[in-house]
């Protein structure tokens, strides 16, 4: 697996296409959830994109957002893996690397996420705790979760 963590302005057009296609394939097509995938966050200052390539194909992705972008705290979003690598540990590697990059970019900051409800135990393995009641986002049950300052578990 080859990993790259890049701000928007350093993405090539091919990387941008790959990440947008993978996000639409998973979140819109696979989850049958039409929603505005392009939310203007991708190109804001301080946003970083973590890309995981296997055999020149993008198979893992997440977005790192500085405090004040989508939450008051640092955030990680659009966490996904392609169907072909699910169950291989790639998702865990992705999240571990994402948390490491968040720590490097914004040391000892609290991290907030909006997680699909069925993934609470997955994020809980890394120290995230549920901080909201369940709510619907684009028709899918979600909860807000928080990883307190400087805690990275696994």
Backbone as a chain_set.jsonl record, in Angstrom:
{"seq": "XXXXXXXXXXXXXXXXXXXXXXXXXXXXXXXXXXXXXXXXXXXXXXXXXXXXXXXXXXXXXXXXXXXXXXXXXXXXXXXXXXXXXXXXXXXXXXXXXXXXXXXXXXXXXXXXXXXXXXXXXXXXXXXXXXXXXXXXXXXXXXXXXXXXXXXXXX", "coords": {"N": [[0.851, -1.176, 0.0], [0.569, 2.185, -0.835], [0.871, 5.323, 0.591], [-0.256, 8.691, 0.733], [-0.372, 11.968, 2.007], [-1.849, 14.863, 1.409], [-2.248, 18.425, 0.884], [-4.98, 20.174, -0.703], [-4.054, 21.772, -2.896], [-1.813, 20.409, -3.725], [-2.645, 18.073, -4.836], [-2.775, 16.011, -7.719], [-4.52, 16.266, -10.882], [-5.395, 13.742, -11.523], [-5.324, 12.394, -9.048], [-7.25, 13.888, -7.676], [-9.528, 13.314, -9.24], [-9.617, 10.513, -8.805], [-10.138, 10.385, -5.99], [-12.582, 11.726, -5.766], [-14.205, 10.128, -7.399], [-14.066, 7.641, -6.009], [-15.26, 8.377, -3.557], [-17.863, 9.064, -4.435], [-18.612, 6.599, -5.562], [-18.728, 4.979, -3.238], [-20.207, 6.422, -1.17], [-22.455, 7.557, -2.487], [-23.393, 5.867, -4.649], [-23.009, 3.062, -3.801], [-24.101, 3.164, -1.172], [-26.524, 4.063, -1.806], [-27.38, 6.792, -1.63], [-28.229, 9.74, -2.484], [-26.641, 12.762, -2.28], [-25.163, 16.025, -1.703], [-22.083, 15.621, -2.521], [-19.807, 17.17, -3.086], [-18.766, 19.535, -1.067], [-17.52, 21.963, -0.687], [-15.533, 21.893, 1.227], [-13.238, 20.47, 0.576], [-11.232, 21.999, -0.693], [-10.534, 24.009, 1.047], [-8.387, 26.071, 3.088], [-5.83, 24.394, 4.857], [-6.986, 21.86, 4.841], [-6.369, 18.4, 4.466], [-5.756, 15.528, 2.453], [-5.833, 12.115, 2.734], [-4.582, 9.511, 0.997], [-4.756, 6.173, -0.079], [-3.135, 3.951, -2.026], [-3.25, 0.953, -3.92], [-1.568, -1.113, -6.019], [-1.589, 0.966, -7.949], [-4.223, 1.83, -7.789], [-6.688, 3.751, -6.226], [-7.738, 2.905, -3.06], [-8.333, 3.518, -0.482], [-9.293, 6.203, 1.655], [-9.36, 9.317, 3.4], [-10.364, 12.44, 4.869], [-8.776, 15.181, 6.358], [-9.515, 17.704, 8.604], [-8.983, 21.007, 9.705], [-9.39, 22.64, 12.964], [-12.498, 24.336, 13.372], [-13.533, 24.061, 10.82], [-15.57, 22.028, 10.003], [-16.363, 21.255, 12.464], [-15.959, 22.627, 15.772], [-13.631, 21.614, 16.785], [-10.67, 19.815, 15.614], [-11.171, 17.617, 12.83], [-11.999, 14.477, 11.275], [-13.027, 13.116, 8.248], [-15.147, 11.655, 5.656], [-14.266, 9.015, 5.594], [-13.232, 6.056, 4.131], [-13.103, 2.855, 2.483], [-12.414, 0.995, -0.476], [-14.541, -1.542, -1.789], [-13.094, -3.817, -2.529], [-10.986, -4.083, -0.707], [-12.017, -4.306, 1.793], [-12.223, -5.784, 4.998], [-9.608, -6.564, 5.116], [-7.997, -5.222, 6.829], [-7.208, -2.785, 5.966], [-8.832, -0.549, 6.441], [-8.391, -0.092, 9.157], [-5.67, 0.503, 9.122], [-5.787, 2.818, 7.589], [-7.258, 4.567, 9.319], [-5.543, 4.664, 11.556], [-3.257, 5.851, 10.401], [-4.436, 8.248, 9.59], [-5.119, 9.402, 12.088], [-2.552, 9.724, 13.072], [-1.511, 11.608, 11.255], [-3.247, 13.735, 11.811], [-2.435, 14.311, 14.413], [0.168, 15.138, 13.89], [-0.298, 17.403, 12.282], [-2.009, 19.002, 13.867], [-1.178, 19.144, 16.82], [-2.005, 17.339, 19.792], [-4.781, 17.875, 19.833], [-8.328, 17.813, 20.299], [-10.451, 15.576, 18.55], [-13.244, 15.564, 16.516], [-15.892, 13.687, 15.049], [-18.422, 12.834, 12.64], [-20.06, 10.011, 12.682], [-21.255, 7.105, 10.989], [-23.815, 5.363, 12.568], [-23.619, 2.545, 12.918], [-20.91, 2.167, 13.01], [-19.837, 2.796, 15.453], [-18.508, 1.1, 17.335], [-16.217, 0.447, 15.912], [-14.851, 2.964, 15.68], [-14.696, 3.398, 18.38], [-12.704, 1.654, 19.205], [-10.461, 3.129, 18.889], [-10.553, 5.026, 20.79], [-12.539, 6.927, 20.509], [-15.502, 8.469, 21.689], [-19.034, 8.388, 21.936], [-20.91, 11.336, 21.612], [-23.346, 12.448, 21.107], [-26.92, 12.193, 20.63], [-28.409, 9.773, 18.411], [-28.831, 10.731, 14.997], [-30.331, 11.565, 11.839], [-28.541, 11.784, 8.888], [-28.629, 12.701, 5.688], [-30.417, 10.614, 5.377], [-29.227, 8.455, 6.65], [-28.483, 6.85, 9.693], [-26.553, 8.539, 12.12], [-24.004, 9.439, 14.536], [-22.393, 11.848, 16.622], [-18.986, 11.771, 17.491], [-16.174, 11.795, 19.709], [-12.694, 12.154, 20.124], [-10.676, 12.555, 22.738], [-8.224, 15.088, 23.575], [-5.018, 14.291, 22.457], [-5.24, 11.478, 22.767], [-4.692, 8.408, 21.385], [-5.683, 5.352, 20.497], [-5.467, 1.757, 20.102]], "CA": [[0.0, 0.0, 0.0], [1.291, 3.451, -0.878], [0.068, 6.355, 1.234], [0.119, 10.087, 0.553], [-1.226, 12.925, 2.696], [-1.591, 16.085, 0.647], [-3.25, 19.485, 0.842], [-5.701, 20.226, -1.973], [-3.271, 22.362, -3.991], [-0.768, 19.483, -4.175], [-3.248, 16.931, -5.518], [-2.807, 16.058, -9.178], [-5.89, 16.127, -11.384], [-5.74, 12.318, -11.461], [-5.636, 12.081, -7.646], [-8.541, 14.503, -7.367], [-10.543, 12.499, -9.899], [-9.693, 9.231, -8.1], [-10.774, 10.494, -4.683], [-13.993, 12.07, -5.957], [-14.89, 8.937, -7.922], [-14.208, 6.652, -4.94], [-16.255, 8.871, -2.604], [-19.19, 8.92, -5.045], [-18.896, 5.166, -5.674], [-19.08, 4.412, -1.934], [-21.233, 7.137, -0.41], [-23.653, 7.86, -3.267], [-23.884, 4.706, -5.392], [-23.08, 1.858, -2.968], [-25.011, 3.369, -0.046], [-27.776, 4.536, -2.388], [-27.659, 8.005, -0.877], [-27.913, 10.958, -3.241], [-26.409, 13.932, -1.441], [-24.137, 16.875, -2.321], [-20.756, 15.141, -2.141], [-18.873, 18.291, -3.149], [-19.291, 20.424, -0.026], [-16.623, 23.118, -0.594], [-14.488, 21.726, 2.242], [-12.037, 19.836, 0.025], [-10.186, 22.935, -1.112], [-10.296, 25.053, 2.044], [-7.033, 26.109, 3.666], [-5.547, 23.483, 5.962], [-7.537, 20.522, 4.608], [-5.449, 17.424, 3.892], [-6.387, 14.327, 1.923], [-5.003, 10.922, 2.896], [-4.897, 8.597, -0.097], [-4.081, 4.878, -0.028], [-3.138, 3.276, -3.33], [-2.776, -0.432, -4.033], [-1.413, -1.394, -7.455], [-1.976, 2.186, -8.676], [-5.66, 2.086, -7.684], [-7.068, 4.321, -4.938], [-8.617, 1.961, -2.361], [-8.605, 4.012, 0.873], [-9.272, 7.657, 1.655], [-10.032, 10.128, 4.411], [-10.109, 13.879, 4.799], [-8.401, 15.78, 7.637], [-10.002, 19.078, 8.613], [-8.511, 21.761, 10.868], [-10.445, 23.169, 13.834], [-13.323, 25.417, 12.842], [-14.004, 23.81, 9.456], [-16.898, 21.415, 10.116], [-16.593, 21.212, 13.909], [-15.071, 23.55, 16.486], [-12.369, 20.894, 16.949], [-10.137, 19.092, 14.466], [-12.102, 16.578, 12.41], [-11.666, 13.528, 10.212], [-14.27, 12.779, 7.574], [-15.136, 10.936, 4.388], [-13.429, 7.824, 5.813], [-13.777, 4.964, 3.334], [-12.265, 1.912, 1.745], [-13.074, 0.343, -1.606], [-15.071, -2.871, -1.477], [-12.088, -4.862, -2.783], [-10.03, -4.221, 0.397], [-12.699, -4.419, 3.079], [-11.94, -7.028, 5.7], [-8.174, -6.864, 5.032], [-7.269, -4.387, 7.779], [-6.883, -1.503, 5.331], [-9.568, 0.507, 7.136], [-7.69, 0.202, 10.419], [-4.426, 1.189, 8.753], [-6.202, 4.16, 7.168], [-7.602, 5.393, 10.472], [-4.32, 4.871, 12.343], [-2.45, 6.849, 9.7], [-5.163, 9.509, 9.663], [-4.945, 9.956, 13.432], [-1.16, 10.152, 13.156], [-1.374, 12.861, 10.506], [-3.95, 14.77, 12.575], [-1.554, 14.651, 15.533], [1.298, 15.885, 13.33], [-0.777, 18.693, 11.782], [-2.635, 19.766, 14.952], [-0.782, 18.35, 17.99], [-2.765, 17.269, 21.045], [-6.099, 18.476, 19.677], [-9.507, 16.965, 20.313], [-10.933, 15.277, 17.205], [-14.669, 15.249, 16.431], [-16.331, 13.076, 13.797], [-19.8, 12.411, 12.455], [-19.891, 8.614, 12.278], [-22.443, 6.284, 10.805], [-24.077, 4.73, 13.869], [-23.147, 1.148, 12.996], [-19.45, 2.154, 13.125], [-19.423, 3.29, 16.763], [-17.517, 0.227, 17.972], [-14.989, 0.591, 15.125], [-14.175, 4.173, 16.135], [-14.46, 3.234, 19.808], [-11.41, 0.969, 19.379], [-9.403, 4.146, 18.833], [-10.758, 5.965, 21.879], [-13.651, 7.844, 20.263], [-16.694, 8.269, 22.509], [-20.244, 9.004, 21.39], [-21.238, 12.557, 22.349], [-24.646, 12.973, 20.685], [-27.916, 11.177, 20.294], [-28.432, 9.417, 16.994], [-29.565, 11.64, 14.114], [-30.275, 11.178, 10.431], [-27.841, 12.662, 7.953], [-28.867, 12.172, 4.343], [-31.182, 9.375, 5.494], [-28.434, 7.405, 7.292], [-28.263, 7.144, 11.12], [-25.211, 8.983, 12.511], [-23.765, 10.018, 15.865], [-21.139, 12.573, 16.75], [-18.049, 11.09, 18.376], [-15.036, 12.645, 20.077], [-11.453, 11.599, 20.645], [-10.127, 13.625, 23.573], [-6.873, 15.56, 23.275], [-3.816, 13.478, 22.599], [-5.467, 10.056, 22.982], [-4.779, 7.576, 20.188], [-5.701, 3.969, 20.986], [-5.724, 0.622, 19.198]], "C": [[0.893, 1.234, 0.0], [0.366, 4.548, -0.361], [0.634, 7.735, 0.93], [-0.875, 10.948, 1.315], [-0.889, 14.297, 2.125], [-2.667, 17.14, 0.864], [-3.835, 19.552, -0.568], [-4.816, 20.69, -3.126], [-2.14, 21.464, -4.478], [-1.336, 18.232, -4.84], [-3.102, 17.105, -7.025], [-4.262, 15.955, -9.628], [-6.332, 14.667, -11.318], [-6.083, 11.907, -10.026], [-6.988, 12.656, -7.254], [-9.678, 13.698, -7.993], [-10.738, 11.181, -9.153], [-10.45, 9.356, -6.781], [-12.249, 10.859, -4.818], [-14.787, 10.87, -6.471], [-15.108, 7.902, -6.821], [-15.253, 7.107, -3.922], [-17.669, 8.739, -3.165], [-19.562, 7.444, -5.149], [-19.375, 4.584, -4.345], [-20.277, 5.113, -1.318], [-22.53, 7.398, -1.178], [-24.232, 6.605, -3.911], [-24.08, 3.495, -4.473], [-24.096, 2.003, -1.835], [-26.358, 3.936, -0.495], [-28.268, 5.805, -1.687], [-27.289, 9.242, -1.692], [-27.804, 12.153, -2.298], [-25.311, 14.769, -2.094], [-22.734, 16.518, -1.831], [-19.716, 16.262, -2.14], [-19.403, 19.397, -2.239], [-18.437, 21.665, 0.219], [-15.574, 22.991, 0.5], [-13.178, 21.237, 1.644], [-10.902, 20.814, -0.254], [-9.928, 24.067, -0.132], [-8.884, 24.946, 2.618], [-6.924, 25.125, 4.825], [-6.086, 22.078, 5.796], [-6.453, 19.64, 3.988], [-6.228, 16.179, 3.496], [-5.403, 13.174, 2.051], [-5.476, 9.881, 1.892], [-4.088, 7.322, 0.043], [-4.25, 4.153, -1.354], [-2.59, 1.859, -3.214], [-2.743, -0.756, -5.517], [-1.952, -0.254, -8.312], [-3.476, 2.469, -8.678], [-5.956, 2.639, -6.29], [-8.088, 3.397, -4.263], [-8.956, 2.424, -0.941], [-8.445, 5.53, 0.878], [-9.888, 8.193, 2.941], [-9.573, 11.562, 4.276], [-9.85, 14.4, 6.203], [-8.763, 17.26, 7.586], [-9.545, 19.813, 9.865], [-9.675, 22.256, 11.721], [-11.185, 24.319, 13.149], [-13.83, 25.206, 11.435], [-15.419, 23.227, 9.473], [-17.327, 21.283, 11.572], [-15.679, 22.265, 14.532], [-13.684, 22.943, 16.65], [-11.864, 20.372, 15.607], [-11.136, 17.994, 14.105], [-11.479, 15.684, 11.343], [-12.99, 13.141, 9.574], [-14.04, 12.043, 6.267], [-14.233, 9.696, 4.457], [-14.033, 6.663, 5.024], [-12.695, 4.067, 2.773], [-13.09, 1.345, 0.601], [-13.487, -1.063, -1.193], [-13.996, -3.962, -1.59], [-11.077, -5.031, -1.656], [-10.705, -4.314, 1.76], [-12.439, -5.792, 3.682], [-10.465, -7.41, 5.693], [-7.351, -6.094, 6.059], [-6.908, -3.017, 7.225], [-7.596, -0.343, 6.017], [-8.911, 0.897, 8.446], [-6.382, 0.936, 10.144], [-4.719, 2.636, 8.355], [-6.471, 5.055, 8.37], [-6.382, 5.665, 11.353], [-3.444, 5.935, 11.705], [-3.12, 8.219, 9.756], [-5.013, 10.181, 11.016], [-3.514, 10.446, 13.632], [-0.924, 11.47, 12.434], [-2.091, 14.006, 11.225], [-3.091, 15.239, 13.74], [-0.369, 15.49, 15.045], [0.866, 17.299, 12.921], [-1.294, 19.599, 12.905], [-2.373, 19.023, 16.261], [-1.727, 18.493, 19.181], [-4.12, 17.96, 20.988], [-7.191, 17.412, 19.799], [-9.979, 16.783, 18.871], [-12.407, 14.882, 17.287], [-14.975, 14.648, 15.072], [-17.838, 12.887, 13.816], [-19.735, 11.009, 11.88], [-21.23, 7.956, 11.993], [-22.601, 5.438, 12.063], [-23.526, 3.314, 13.985], [-21.625, 1.047, 13.135], [-18.941, 2.647, 14.482], [-18.366, 2.407, 17.414], [-16.179, 0.289, 17.229], [-14.212, 1.813, 15.605], [-13.863, 4.104, 17.633], [-13.14, 2.537, 20.099], [-10.249, 1.947, 19.428], [-9.592, 5.227, 19.893], [-11.868, 6.97, 21.652], [-14.829, 7.465, 21.154], [-17.861, 9.007, 21.882], [-20.639, 10.189, 22.256], [-22.58, 13.161, 21.937], [-25.647, 11.84, 20.591], [-27.835, 10.877, 18.793], [-29.275, 10.422, 16.218], [-29.44, 11.123, 12.687], [-29.504, 12.234, 9.649], [-27.955, 12.017, 6.591], [-29.533, 10.799, 4.39], [-30.45, 8.228, 6.161], [-28.219, 7.779, 8.754], [-26.79, 7.434, 11.422], [-25.198, 9.36, 13.983], [-22.495, 10.848, 15.773], [-20.284, 11.851, 17.773], [-16.844, 11.999, 18.587], [-13.881, 11.805, 20.597], [-10.788, 12.734, 21.423], [-8.666, 13.886, 23.267], [-5.795, 14.514, 23.522], [-4.006, 11.996, 22.804], [-5.573, 9.355, 21.63], [-4.623, 6.139, 20.654], [-5.784, 2.989, 19.828], [-5.163, -0.612, 19.853]], "O": [[1.862, 1.308, 0.756], [-0.77, 4.686, -0.813], [1.85, 7.924, 0.876], [-2.079, 10.694, 1.278], [0.206, 14.821, 2.329], [-3.845, 16.815, 1.01], [-3.24, 19.038, -1.515], [-4.819, 20.089, -4.2], [-1.562, 21.723, -5.534], [-0.575, 17.413, -5.355], [-3.28, 18.204, -7.55], [-5.134, 15.596, -8.838], [-7.507, 14.384, -11.084], [-7.032, 11.152, -9.812], [-7.779, 11.995, -6.582], [-10.684, 13.434, -7.335], [-11.869, 10.77, -8.894], [-11.309, 8.528, -6.481], [-13.08, 10.353, -4.064], [-15.91, 10.628, -6.028], [-16.199, 7.344, -6.702], [-16.058, 6.293, -3.47], [-18.581, 8.34, -2.441], [-20.698, 7.071, -4.858], [-20.316, 3.791, -4.318], [-21.264, 4.461, -0.976], [-23.6, 7.454, -0.571], [-25.414, 6.306, -3.745], [-25.186, 2.963, -4.374], [-24.864, 1.079, -1.566], [-27.22, 4.247, 0.328], [-29.404, 5.88, -1.22], [-26.164, 9.734, -1.602], [-28.761, 12.505, -1.608], [-24.595, 14.265, -2.96], [-22.264, 17.064, -0.832], [-18.839, 16.29, -1.277], [-20.352, 20.101, -2.581], [-18.615, 22.346, 1.229], [-14.784, 23.917, 0.683], [-12.109, 21.562, 2.16], [-9.734, 20.477, -0.066], [-9.18, 24.993, -0.445], [-8.277, 23.875, 2.629], [-7.818, 25.038, 5.667], [-5.686, 21.18, 6.536], [-5.716, 20.073, 3.102], [-7.227, 15.826, 4.123], [-4.283, 13.24, 1.545], [-6.621, 9.431, 1.933], [-2.877, 7.37, 0.259], [-5.358, 3.792, -1.749], [-1.61, 1.602, -2.515], [-3.766, -0.685, -6.196], [-2.68, -0.48, -9.279], [-3.951, 3.266, -9.487], [-5.526, 2.065, -5.289], [-9.159, 3.135, -4.811], [-9.773, 1.797, -0.266], [-7.578, 6.075, 0.196], [-10.814, 7.602, 3.497], [-8.548, 11.86, 3.662], [-10.603, 14.104, 7.13], [-8.38, 17.978, 6.662], [-9.702, 19.301, 10.973], [-10.816, 22.29, 11.259], [-10.595, 25.147, 12.455], [-14.498, 26.085, 10.891], [-16.359, 23.87, 9.006], [-18.519, 21.209, 11.87], [-14.739, 22.736, 13.892], [-12.682, 23.658, 16.656], [-12.551, 20.476, 14.591], [-11.859, 17.498, 14.969], [-10.568, 16.081, 10.617], [-13.965, 12.868, 10.274], [-12.907, 11.837, 5.833], [-13.529, 9.374, 3.5], [-15.2, 6.319, 5.214], [-11.54, 4.464, 2.613], [-14.312, 1.229, 0.699], [-12.848, -1.687, -0.346], [-14.003, -4.922, -0.819], [-10.363, -6.033, -1.637], [-10.021, -4.391, 2.781], [-12.435, -6.81, 2.991], [-10.101, -8.467, 6.208], [-6.139, -6.289, 6.153], [-6.36, -2.181, 7.943], [-7.02, 0.736, 6.159], [-8.875, 2.073, 8.806], [-6.032, 1.88, 10.853], [-3.995, 3.557, 8.734], [-5.97, 6.178, 8.434], [-6.209, 6.782, 11.842], [-2.943, 6.824, 12.394], [-2.45, 9.233, 9.947], [-4.805, 11.392, 11.091], [-3.288, 11.464, 14.286], [-0.222, 12.346, 12.939], [-1.591, 15.13, 11.243], [-3.027, 16.435, 14.023], [0.044, 16.438, 15.714], [1.576, 18.271, 13.18], [-1.052, 20.806, 12.9], [-3.264, 18.337, 16.763], [-2.178, 19.585, 19.526], [-4.561, 18.557, 21.97], [-6.985, 16.252, 19.441], [-9.918, 17.715, 18.068], [-12.772, 13.976, 18.037], [-14.394, 15.045, 14.062], [-18.451, 12.793, 14.879], [-19.391, 10.834, 10.711], [-22.22, 8.221, 12.675], [-21.631, 4.867, 12.561], [-23.021, 2.929, 15.04], [-21.101, -0.045, 13.354], [-17.745, 2.889, 14.642], [-17.413, 2.927, 17.994], [-15.122, 0.193, 17.852], [-13.024, 1.702, 15.907], [-12.881, 4.685, 18.094], [-12.518, 2.797, 21.129], [-9.18, 1.629, 19.949], [-8.876, 6.229, 19.896], [-12.122, 7.799, 22.525], [-15.116, 6.284, 21.349], [-17.704, 10.111, 21.36], [-20.699, 10.079, 23.48], [-22.918, 14.264, 22.367], [-25.274, 10.671, 20.487], [-27.26, 11.644, 18.021], [-30.297, 10.905, 16.707], [-28.546, 10.336, 12.376], [-29.789, 13.428, 9.743], [-27.442, 10.921, 6.365], [-29.257, 9.932, 3.561], [-30.989, 7.125, 6.239], [-27.816, 8.906, 9.043], [-25.901, 6.676, 11.033], [-26.245, 9.571, 14.596], [-21.626, 10.58, 14.943], [-20.784, 11.375, 18.792], [-16.536, 12.855, 17.758], [-14.059, 10.882, 21.392], [-10.387, 13.744, 20.845], [-7.959, 13.015, 22.763], [-5.671, 13.942, 24.605], [-3.017, 11.289, 23.003], [-6.448, 9.677, 20.826], [-3.564, 5.749, 21.145], [-6.133, 3.363, 18.709], [-5.252, -1.704, 19.291]]}, "num_chains": 1, "name": "protein.A"}
